[in-house]
Amino acid sequence: MDLGLKDRVAIVTGGSRGIGKACAKELLAEGAIVVIVSKNPDINAATVRELERLHSDRALGVPTDLDDDAAIAAMTAQAVDRYGRIDILVNSAATVIPQDFFKMGDGQLTNLLDQKFNPAARCIRHVVPHMRKRKWGRIINISGLAGRQPHFTVVPAALNNSAMLNLTKALAAELAKDNILVNAVVPYIIDTERQEETMREWAQVTGQAEAEVRKQRVSGLPVGRMGRPDEVGAVVAFMASERSSYVVGTAWYVDGGGSMTL
């Protein structure tokens, strides 16, 4: 299936690791040009070198602090100056830290959305004017199952992901008239470095072995295994493509059946 992504210009935040990196790989494989955005310059550069071995001259690394609006403006300007356009934005960056709600101070609670939601909102504000000029755009927000299935142990993730889903719906209704289609992709239990870190943290909190934590994570999934990052990336590539031209304001679950919600 030709997704119509050849020479489309995509920005992928959090593109140097995990799900973001998998999204970048899939978009590159479909012929897109991809701007890899992440904070750590060394990791960013290493990812770009890896991707360029597979897709020469179509990956650009731009280390960017997404907490800094001026840095996002500069990253956007660099992409436009080099490629003349921005067609796709994949908001995958997140540093959501598990915290005990009752131990959070006012400052931590006030700044909670800085972990994921606010950086995504900043990026959207900067890229939409460029999409509007061309009357074509795709924005894919990577959310998470906690946004629909809240739990006390994941309040920071739940609030960020709920906000992402709300923003997705609101922007979808507003931007569709400009042929800018906004959707969310909702992964769950994906086998990434961050997932491994989370399981280690949970094992320390509960005193369980990591193997037991892993077993518990997948026990409720109908498919009986963790998802792969490329399985998320494949759905994101479709959502970014010409083939998704009548898909607006949806949340696509890539969760191994973990949600089972209507």
Buried (B, 14 or more C-beta within 10 A) or exposed (E): EEBBBEEBBBBBBBBBBBBBBBBBBBBBBBBBBBBBBBBEEEBBBEBBEEBBEEBEEBBBBBBBBBBBBEBBBBBBEBBBEEBEBBBBBBBBBBBBEEBEEEEBEEEEBEEBBEBBBBBBBBBBEBBBEBBBEBEBBBBBBBBBBBBBBBEEBBBBBBBBBBBBBBBBBEBBEEBEEBBBBBBBBBBBBBBBEBBEEBBEEBBEEEEBEEEEBBEEBBEEBEEEEBBBBBBBBBBBBBBBBEBBEEBBBBBBBBBBEBBEEE
